Amino acid sequence: MKQKDILIILILLFIFVLAWIGGNIYHSGVSSTISETTAKDIAPITPTFDTKTIDKLKSRKKIVPSFELESVTPTPIVLPTLPLSPNASQEGKLLL
């Protein structure tokens, strides 16, 4: 008698789980929509290109901006030195 009750509960639980999964799949299919702006954004582009315009762009002169210089000399780096005291200079010691 006890095994029969467990079997009935398991069958009902299995049916409930299947109904739940089916309901979620149906709900996702019905309620999931793409907005109009997103649909425009993901639309495929046409594979035709204006080759005349591309050729004109390739034949443009290259302009070097004024902030780019041909030869740049680096600024020399001056390393700081520690000052010597008058008494320490005779002894060869640094003043800290």
C-alpha angles and dihedrals in degrees: 000000000000093000090052091055092049091049092052091048091050092049092049091046091051091051091048092051092049091049091049093051092046091050092051092049091049092047092050092050095049102039101037107093134159117235120240094249092051091049089055091048095053096043112120118253122237113261094225118104131190099243093184091061092046090052091050090052091050092051094055119118116253111241118205111215116237093240091064111081126197097225121021122189114208120238111251115248116229114207116216118242128206116249117246123224118230092244095042092051090064091049095039095242127134123234111238 
